[in-house]
Amino acid sequence: MRVAIIGAGGHAVVVADALQAGGSRVECFLETDPAKVGAHIFGIAIVQEGDFRGRVTAGEVLLVNGIGGVRSTAIRRRAQEAFERDGWRFVGVRHPSAIVSEHAEIEETAQLLAGSVVQPGAQVGRGCIVNTRSVVEHDCQVGDWSHIAPAAVLCGDVILKDGCHIGASATVLQGRSLGPETVVGAGAVVTRDFEGYGTLTGVPARIMGQLQ
């Protein structure tokens, strides 16, 4: 499989490593930042996005989203959707060390990185990142464009609506439901449902800035 990766930052590096570990050939990284163009990562060239689009057609190379996201996944989503409107096809990533139940449902553009675990009955949506050593337990529903950061844990039956970010080493307890674009801070423990569009921090997690 010939692929090109959008972006050339930290997440793109991790994605490239996972793809190579799975036997895919990475053609190049695509960048709009002229300061990065011309450099190499793992011997793979960083090329100007516009030049690439001018010489390669959408059917020749598959794309992988290498844009990460701390808190918001909006930039990642907008970039992918812009390419898709022009006919480009995106594929997901699954590191060989990821443990994924055959009874889980993984949307084709989702990314499951090194050491991640997705258990039976789980559903992982479009454009999601299940990052290094994170866990999506049984029967969880992970909405589109959500990011489960390294070592974060969703216990069983958790529901995340679209665009959530669960910070590094955070835990969402069994059966909790988080509304759209919820951000859970690193190390937080979510014990209650939340309607979304806000940030939860602490143990137990509460709306950022609240004392109780």
Backbone as CSV, one residue per row, in Angstrom:
resi,resn,N_x,N_y,N_z,CA_x,CA_y,CA_z,C_x,C_y,C_z
1,MET,0.846,-1.199,0.000,0.000,0.000,0.000,0.879,1.245,0.000
2,ARG,0.737,2.108,-0.995,1.459,3.372,-1.061,0.648,4.442,-0.340
3,VAL,1.277,5.128,0.593,0.556,6.145,1.355,1.410,7.390,1.502
4,ALA,0.735,8.511,1.668,1.368,9.769,2.049,0.699,10.243,3.331
5,ILE,1.470,10.907,4.172,0.982,11.339,5.476,0.832,12.848,5.482
6,ILE,-0.340,13.330,5.883,-0.561,14.768,6.027,0.052,15.228,7.341
7,GLY,0.940,16.223,7.260,1.604,16.737,8.444,2.970,16.114,8.628
8,ALA,3.803,16.785,9.423,5.156,16.282,9.685,5.577,16.584,11.120
9,GLY,4.599,16.585,12.028,4.883,16.798,13.435,5.001,15.495,14.199
10,GLY,4.862,15.568,15.503,5.048,14.403,16.354,4.090,13.270,16.052
11,HIS,2.811,13.594,15.851,1.854,12.521,15.572,2.147,11.864,14.231
12,ALA,2.558,12.657,13.268,2.895,12.106,11.950,4.054,11.120,12.049
13,VAL,5.023,11.414,12.890,6.164,10.508,13.087,5.689,9.172,13.654
14,VAL,4.821,9.221,14.650,4.302,7.993,15.267,3.484,7.196,14.257
15,VAL,2.669,7.889,13.479,1.863,7.231,12.456,2.754,6.559,11.413
16,ALA,3.803,7.255,10.982,4.720,6.678,9.997,5.377,5.408,10.528
17,ASP,5.787,5.441,11.773,6.421,4.274,12.377,5.451,3.096,12.423
18,ALA,4.188,3.371,12.780,3.182,2.307,12.832,2.922,1.734,11.443
19,LEU,2.849,2.586,10.441,2.624,2.120,9.082,3.779,1.240,8.608
20,GLN,4.996,1.685,8.854,6.148,0.905,8.438,6.203,-0.433,9.162
21,ALA,5.835,-0.421,10.450,5.829,-1.671,11.212,4.827,-2.664,10.619
22,GLY,3.767,-2.129,10.001,2.761,-2.983,9.393,3.030,-3.315,7.936
23,GLY,4.160,-2.855,7.412,4.555,-3.213,6.059,4.132,-2.253,4.970
24,SER,3.586,-1.096,5.327,3.187,-0.118,4.311,4.373,0.735,3.879
25,ARG,4.330,1.182,2.656,5.365,2.076,2.120,4.883,3.511,2.236
26,VAL,5.615,4.315,2.986,5.268,5.722,3.142,6.021,6.518,2.077
27,GLU,5.289,7.177,1.183,5.889,7.919,0.079,6.518,9.229,0.556
28,CYS,5.790,9.962,1.394,6.266,11.281,1.817,5.350,11.824,2.902
29,PHE,5.810,12.916,3.504,4.987,13.713,4.411,4.582,14.981,3.663
30,LEU,3.349,15.425,3.840,2.853,16.621,3.171,2.761,17.770,4.172
31,GLU,3.365,18.895,3.834,3.415,20.036,4.742,3.084,21.329,4.008
32,THR,2.512,22.281,4.737,2.314,23.630,4.219,3.324,24.604,4.807
33,ASP,4.070,24.176,5.833,5.071,25.022,6.484,6.372,24.954,5.685
34,PRO,6.767,26.052,5.032,7.981,26.012,4.208,9.245,25.715,5.005
35,ALA,9.238,25.983,6.298,10.423,25.720,7.120,10.695,24.221,7.256
36,LYS,9.670,23.385,7.075,9.839,21.942,7.213,10.095,21.248,5.876
37,VAL,9.652,21.871,4.787,9.770,21.254,3.472,11.241,21.076,3.093
38,GLY,11.570,19.899,2.570,12.933,19.582,2.171,13.688,18.745,3.180
39,ALA,13.193,18.684,4.407,13.811,17.834,5.425,13.325,16.388,5.235
40,HIS,13.878,15.489,6.050,13.500,14.075,5.973,13.231,13.531,7.371
41,ILE,12.315,12.575,7.457,12.041,11.821,8.681,12.146,10.350,8.330
42,PHE,13.012,9.624,9.024,13.251,8.208,8.698,13.660,8.040,7.234
43,GLY,14.288,9.058,6.664,14.650,8.993,5.257,13.513,9.313,4.304
44,ILE,12.365,9.681,4.832,11.187,10.000,4.019,11.091,11.520,3.873
45,ALA,10.963,11.986,2.650,10.981,13.420,2.381,9.712,14.121,2.859
46,ILE,9.896,15.351,3.333,8.778,16.250,3.610,8.630,17.145,2.399
47,VAL,7.457,17.083,1.742,7.255,17.831,0.506,6.131,18.850,0.690
48,GLN,6.146,19.845,-0.175,5.128,20.882,-0.129,3.790,20.314,-0.598
49,GLU,2.770,20.514,0.204,1.468,19.903,-0.084,0.949,20.288,-1.465
50,GLY,1.052,21.560,-1.821,0.548,22.003,-3.108,1.273,21.366,-4.281
51,ASP,2.594,21.219,-4.162,3.363,20.577,-5.234,2.929,19.121,-5.402
52,PHE,2.731,18.439,-4.285,2.316,17.038,-4.326,0.982,16.898,-5.042
53,ARG,0.052,17.751,-4.707,-1.276,17.663,-5.303,-1.246,18.011,-6.787
54,GLY,-0.240,18.758,-7.196,-0.132,19.111,-8.593,0.435,18.007,-9.466
55,ARG,1.151,17.064,-8.859,1.800,16.022,-9.667,1.276,14.612,-9.398
56,VAL,0.447,14.425,-8.386,-0.075,13.103,-8.042,-1.597,13.176,-8.045
57,THR,-2.234,12.207,-8.670,-3.698,12.192,-8.684,-4.232,11.441,-7.470
58,ALA,-5.486,11.708,-7.166,-6.088,11.148,-5.960,-6.112,9.627,-5.961
59,GLY,-6.147,9.008,-7.116,-6.221,7.557,-7.160,-4.899,6.835,-7.024
60,GLU,-3.793,7.570,-7.095,-2.481,6.932,-7.091,-1.982,6.572,-5.697
61,VAL,-2.255,7.408,-4.726,-1.702,7.259,-3.379,-2.822,7.453,-2.363
62,LEU,-2.849,6.625,-1.341,-3.782,6.795,-0.242,-3.201,7.757,0.775
63,LEU,-4.055,8.427,1.515,-3.610,9.392,2.516,-3.886,8.885,3.932
64,VAL,-3.013,9.301,4.841,-3.186,9.034,6.273,-3.071,10.368,6.991
65,ASN,-3.938,10.596,7.950,-3.955,11.860,8.683,-2.899,11.840,9.781
66,GLY,-1.871,12.664,9.620,-0.804,12.738,10.608,-0.893,13.946,11.510
67,ILE,-2.023,14.623,11.479,-2.227,15.780,12.352,-2.797,15.284,13.675
68,GLY,-2.120,15.600,14.742,-2.591,15.163,16.056,-3.585,16.156,16.625
69,GLY,-3.478,16.415,17.886,-4.389,17.387,18.487,-4.375,17.268,19.990
70,VAL,-4.096,18.377,20.649,-4.229,18.459,22.095,-5.484,19.280,22.360
71,ARG,-6.414,18.702,23.052,-7.730,19.289,23.314,-8.631,19.171,22.092
72,SER,-8.467,20.008,21.091,-9.390,20.004,19.956,-8.867,19.162,18.801
73,THR,-9.791,18.470,18.126,-9.430,17.727,16.914,-9.957,18.434,15.665
74,ALA,-10.342,19.702,15.784,-10.982,20.420,14.680,-10.048,20.602,13.489
75,ILE,-8.784,20.944,13.741,-7.848,21.154,12.635,-7.644,19.856,11.875
76,ARG,-7.492,18.782,12.600,-7.333,17.452,12.000,-8.537,17.109,11.114
77,ARG,-9.696,17.386,11.607,-10.919,17.077,10.856,-11.022,17.937,9.602
78,ARG,-10.790,19.238,9.731,-10.919,20.135,8.576,-9.944,19.767,7.469
79,ALA,-8.715,19.428,7.844,-7.714,19.077,6.837,-8.119,17.844,6.059
80,GLN,-8.580,16.819,6.760,-8.975,15.585,6.088,-10.184,15.812,5.190
81,GLU,-11.161,16.521,5.683,-12.374,16.727,4.893,-12.108,17.558,3.647
82,ALA,-11.141,18.473,3.714,-10.791,19.266,2.536,-10.215,18.376,1.440
83,PHE,-9.337,17.445,1.809,-8.798,16.498,0.835,-9.893,15.597,0.282
84,GLU,-10.768,15.130,1.160,-11.819,14.211,0.731,-12.766,14.855,-0.275
85,ARG,-13.021,16.130,-0.105,-13.885,16.823,-1.066,-13.271,16.835,-2.465
86,ASP,-11.938,16.738,-2.526,-11.248,16.700,-3.814,-11.020,15.273,-4.312
87,GLY,-11.626,14.295,-3.632,-11.589,12.931,-4.124,-10.527,12.033,-3.539
88,TRP,-9.744,12.519,-2.580,-8.708,11.694,-1.972,-9.319,10.737,-0.959
89,ARG,-8.729,9.556,-0.858,-9.212,8.557,0.093,-8.229,8.409,1.249
90,PHE,-8.759,8.405,2.466,-7.953,8.209,3.672,-8.105,6.778,4.182
91,VAL,-7.033,6.274,4.760,-7.057,4.966,5.406,-6.578,5.124,6.839
92,GLY,-6.891,4.142,7.657,-6.503,4.164,9.058,-5.143,3.552,9.302
93,VAL,-4.830,3.396,10.572,-3.543,2.854,11.006,-3.805,1.849,12.116
94,ARG,-3.130,0.723,12.051,-3.206,-0.247,13.138,-1.812,-0.797,13.377
95,HIS,-1.197,-0.371,14.479,0.139,-0.881,14.816,0.051,-2.383,15.079
96,PRO,1.056,-3.155,14.652,0.998,-4.609,14.875,0.848,-5.015,16.334
97,SER,1.252,-4.135,17.260,1.145,-4.484,18.680,-0.204,-4.120,19.288
98,ALA,-1.070,-3.460,18.527,-2.414,-3.153,19.036,-3.201,-4.454,19.207
99,ILE,-3.961,-4.529,20.289,-4.795,-5.702,20.562,-6.240,-5.300,20.307
100,VAL,-6.828,-5.864,19.263,-8.154,-5.437,18.825,-9.050,-6.655,18.682
101,SER,-10.138,-6.677,19.426,-11.081,-7.790,19.340,-11.694,-7.874,17.952
102,GLU,-11.874,-9.092,17.476,-12.567,-9.285,16.204,-14.038,-8.909,16.310
103,HIS,-14.502,-8.694,17.533,-15.891,-8.316,17.760,-16.051,-6.807,18.004
104,ALA,-14.979,-6.053,17.784,-15.060,-4.599,17.839,-15.333,-4.055,16.441
105,GLU,-15.914,-2.854,16.366,-16.189,-2.200,15.082,-15.291,-0.972,14.967
106,ILE,-14.382,-1.018,14.010,-13.408,0.047,13.829,-13.640,0.698,12.468
107,GLU,-13.968,1.979,12.442,-14.154,2.688,11.181,-12.820,2.748,10.439
108,GLU,-12.860,2.714,9.104,-11.646,2.482,8.323,-10.583,3.574,8.451
109,THR,-10.933,4.781,8.893,-9.924,5.830,9.030,-9.414,5.990,10.467
110,ALA,-9.874,5.162,11.393,-9.417,5.247,12.779,-7.966,4.791,12.900
111,GLN,-7.287,5.292,13.919,-5.881,4.967,14.142,-5.709,4.315,15.511
112,LEU,-5.162,3.085,15.501,-4.931,2.321,16.725,-3.424,2.152,16.857
113,LEU,-2.833,2.853,17.818,-1.381,2.935,17.885,-0.786,1.912,18.848
114,ALA,0.526,1.950,19.013,1.273,0.874,19.679,0.728,0.565,21.066
115,GLY,0.439,-0.712,21.292,0.018,-1.171,22.612,-1.398,-0.831,22.988
116,SER,-2.161,-0.239,22.087,-3.554,0.092,22.415,-4.399,-1.177,22.462
117,VAL,-5.512,-1.102,23.189,-6.401,-2.256,23.362,-7.832,-1.810,23.078
118,VAL,-8.515,-2.547,22.208,-9.927,-2.298,21.941,-10.670,-3.618,22.137
119,GLN,-11.607,-3.628,23.064,-12.235,-4.854,23.514,-13.556,-5.147,22.788
120,PRO,-14.130,-6.346,22.995,-15.344,-6.746,22.276,-16.501,-5.766,22.463
121,GLY,-17.244,-5.563,21.384,-18.415,-4.702,21.433,-18.118,-3.229,21.317
122,ALA,-16.849,-2.850,21.359,-16.496,-1.434,21.249,-16.690,-0.948,19.820
123,GLN,-17.030,0.329,19.697,-17.176,0.980,18.397,-16.289,2.215,18.382
124,VAL,-15.393,2.272,17.415,-14.463,3.399,17.300,-14.753,4.103,15.977
125,GLY,-15.082,5.391,16.053,-15.611,6.097,14.900,-14.578,6.699,13.967
126,ARG,-15.084,7.413,13.032,-14.325,8.014,11.944,-13.276,8.998,12.461
127,GLY,-12.047,8.869,11.953,-10.999,9.819,12.277,-10.496,9.771,13.701
128,CYS,-10.874,8.759,14.475,-10.455,8.679,15.883,-8.989,8.277,16.014
129,ILE,-8.391,8.678,17.134,-7.064,8.215,17.521,-7.198,7.459,18.841
130,VAL,-6.807,6.202,18.835,-6.669,5.429,20.072,-5.162,5.313,20.267
131,ASN,-4.633,6.168,21.088,-3.191,6.398,21.118,-2.440,5.350,21.948
132,THR,-1.148,5.536,22.054,-0.241,4.555,22.633,-0.699,4.079,24.015
133,ARG,-0.873,2.760,24.147,-1.208,2.091,25.407,-2.548,2.522,26.000
134,SER,-3.402,3.134,25.208,-4.731,3.471,25.725,-5.654,2.268,25.607
135,VAL,-6.743,2.287,26.372,-7.655,1.146,26.451,-9.081,1.608,26.210
136,VAL,-9.737,0.949,25.260,-11.171,1.136,25.032,-11.828,-0.192,25.390
137,GLU,-12.488,-0.221,26.537,-13.024,-1.476,27.046,-14.331,-1.868,26.345
138,HIS,-14.887,-2.980,26.806,-16.038,-3.589,26.150,-17.214,-2.631,25.997
139,ASP,-17.840,-2.659,24.835,-19.109,-1.977,24.557,-19.037,-0.459,24.646
140,CYS,-17.823,0.098,24.589,-17.711,1.556,24.527,-18.089,2.062,23.139
141,GLN,-18.564,3.293,23.084,-18.852,3.959,21.818,-18.018,5.235,21.756
142,VAL,-17.070,5.256,20.829,-16.170,6.396,20.694,-16.587,7.175,19.456
143,GLY,-17.125,8.383,19.668,-17.655,9.182,18.566,-16.582,9.652,17.604
144,ASP,-17.014,10.041,16.423,-16.095,10.483,15.380,-15.160,11.591,15.865
145,TRP,-13.929,11.519,15.387,-12.906,12.548,15.620,-12.521,12.695,17.090
146,SER,-12.759,11.673,17.863,-12.320,11.697,19.257,-10.886,11.197,19.365
147,HIS,-10.212,11.600,20.432,-8.807,11.235,20.654,-8.661,10.685,22.069
148,ILE,-8.275,9.423,22.159,-7.978,8.805,23.454,-6.465,8.845,23.596
149,ALA,-5.964,9.730,24.431,-4.528,10.017,24.515,-3.767,8.857,25.178
150,PRO,-2.423,8.893,25.126,-1.639,7.781,25.661,-2.011,7.403,27.100
151,ALA,-2.174,6.091,27.288,-2.434,5.476,28.594,-3.781,5.849,29.208
152,ALA,-4.651,6.497,28.457,-6.000,6.774,28.963,-6.843,5.505,28.900
153,VAL,-7.861,5.436,29.761,-8.692,4.232,29.854,-10.168,4.611,29.825
154,LEU,-10.889,3.994,28.901,-12.349,4.033,28.932,-12.808,2.697,29.467
155,CYS,-13.423,2.704,30.649,-13.946,1.458,31.195,-15.196,1.053,30.406
156,GLY,-15.776,-0.090,30.712,-16.849,-0.636,29.889,-18.058,0.271,29.768
157,ASP,-18.729,0.202,28.599,-19.993,0.890,28.347,-19.912,2.412,28.378
158,VAL,-18.742,2.960,28.203,-18.591,4.420,28.136,-19.069,4.908,26.773
159,ILE,-19.736,6.062,26.767,-20.155,6.695,25.515,-19.466,8.042,25.390
160,LEU,-18.732,8.226,24.307,-18.160,9.526,23.966,-18.839,10.018,22.701
161,LYS,-19.368,11.220,22.733,-19.903,11.820,21.514,-18.748,12.387,20.678
162,ASP,-19.064,12.961,19.539,-18.027,13.380,18.596,-17.088,14.434,19.181
163,GLY,-15.821,14.327,18.773,-14.843,15.368,19.054,-14.336,15.437,20.473
164,CYS,-14.442,14.360,21.236,-13.928,14.360,22.612,-12.417,14.149,22.634
165,HIS,-11.781,14.671,23.666,-10.355,14.428,23.903,-10.187,13.942,25.335
166,ILE,-9.713,12.715,25.488,-9.480,12.138,26.813,-7.981,12.181,27.050
167,GLY,-7.541,13.003,28.004,-6.121,13.290,28.197,-5.312,12.100,28.680
168,ALA,-4.008,12.234,28.581,-3.085,11.165,28.939,-3.337,10.667,30.358
169,SER,-3.425,9.348,30.500,-3.601,8.664,31.787,-4.916,8.994,32.484
170,ALA,-5.847,9.614,31.792,-7.169,9.855,32.380,-7.987,8.559,32.336
171,THR,-9.003,8.482,33.203,-9.895,7.324,33.254,-11.335,7.796,33.244
172,VAL,-12.147,7.176,32.396,-13.593,7.419,32.414,-14.231,6.144,32.936
173,LEU,-14.904,6.235,34.078,-15.440,5.048,34.738,-16.609,4.449,33.965
174,GLN,-16.877,3.202,34.279,-17.861,2.405,33.547,-19.221,3.074,33.490
175,GLY,-19.793,3.066,32.275,-21.157,3.536,32.088,-21.330,5.028,31.969
176,ARG,-20.240,5.797,32.037,-20.365,7.255,31.947,-20.579,7.670,30.497
177,SER,-21.228,8.818,30.313,-21.515,9.369,28.999,-21.031,10.811,28.948
178,LEU,-20.220,11.129,27.920,-19.686,12.472,27.758,-20.169,13.048,26.438
179,GLY,-20.711,14.259,26.492,-21.258,14.902,25.316,-20.195,15.393,24.360
180,PRO,-20.603,16.007,23.247,-19.660,16.407,22.205,-18.584,17.357,22.709
181,GLU,-17.385,17.186,22.164,-16.242,18.075,22.406,-15.911,18.244,23.880
182,THR,-16.112,17.179,24.628,-15.646,17.170,26.013,-14.141,16.973,26.028
183,VAL,-13.461,17.759,26.849,-12.027,17.584,27.082,-11.845,17.100,28.511
184,VAL,-11.148,15.984,28.674,-10.824,15.460,30.003,-9.334,15.650,30.213
185,GLY,-8.965,16.364,31.248,-7.568,16.673,31.499,-6.741,15.446,31.853
186,ALA,-5.457,15.557,31.651,-4.540,14.455,31.937,-4.689,14.005,33.386
187,GLY,-4.788,12.687,33.591,-4.849,12.116,34.928,-6.186,12.228,35.635
188,ALA,-7.168,12.842,35.003,-8.476,13.007,35.645,-9.219,11.670,35.717
189,VAL,-10.174,11.579,36.638,-11.027,10.399,36.765,-12.477,10.863,36.674
190,VAL,-13.149,10.471,35.597,-14.522,10.915,35.359,-15.478,9.928,36.019
191,THR,-16.282,10.428,36.954,-17.208,9.583,37.701,-18.664,9.897,37.410
192,ARG,-18.928,10.997,36.664,-20.302,11.405,36.376,-20.445,11.741,34.902
193,ASP,-21.692,11.700,34.422,-21.969,12.109,33.046,-21.733,13.615,32.888
194,PHE,-21.495,14.023,31.639,-21.260,15.439,31.348,-21.887,15.742,29.992
195,GLU,-22.525,16.910,29.885,-23.282,17.227,28.672,-22.408,17.625,27.491
196,GLY,-21.157,17.967,27.721,-20.247,18.281,26.630,-19.885,19.755,26.540
197,TYR,-19.009,20.070,25.548,-18.561,21.433,25.291,-17.944,22.084,26.525
198,GLY,-17.035,21.362,27.151,-16.340,21.894,28.308,-15.185,20.997,28.697
199,THR,-14.483,21.406,29.753,-13.281,20.697,30.195,-13.460,20.181,31.612
200,LEU,-13.125,18.915,31.815,-13.187,18.278,33.119,-11.765,17.996,33.595
201,THR,-11.492,18.327,34.859,-10.168,18.070,35.420,-10.306,17.560,36.849
202,GLY,-9.260,16.884,37.315,-9.181,16.494,38.712,-9.687,15.097,39.012
203,VAL,-9.612,14.752,40.323,-10.046,13.441,40.813,-10.897,13.675,42.058
204,PRO,-12.212,13.433,41.968,-12.971,13.096,40.765,-13.061,14.309,39.837
205,ALA,-13.270,14.072,38.575,-13.280,15.157,37.596,-14.485,16.068,37.786
206,ARG,-14.254,17.353,37.609,-15.323,18.348,37.652,-15.030,19.400,36.592
207,ILE,-15.999,20.253,36.330,-15.802,21.294,35.338,-14.661,22.199,35.771
208,MET,-13.763,22.460,34.868,-12.571,23.243,35.212,-12.970,24.588,35.806
209,GLY,-12.396,24.893,36.947,-12.682,26.135,37.640,-13.676,26.004,38.760
210,GLN,-14.431,24.919,38.796,-15.382,24.707,39.875,-14.681,24.102,41.089
211,LEU,-15.098,24.496,42.262,-14.487,23.977,43.490,-15.139,22.662,43.918
212,GLN,-16.402,22.469,43.583,-17.120,21.267,44.000,-17.613,20.521,42.773
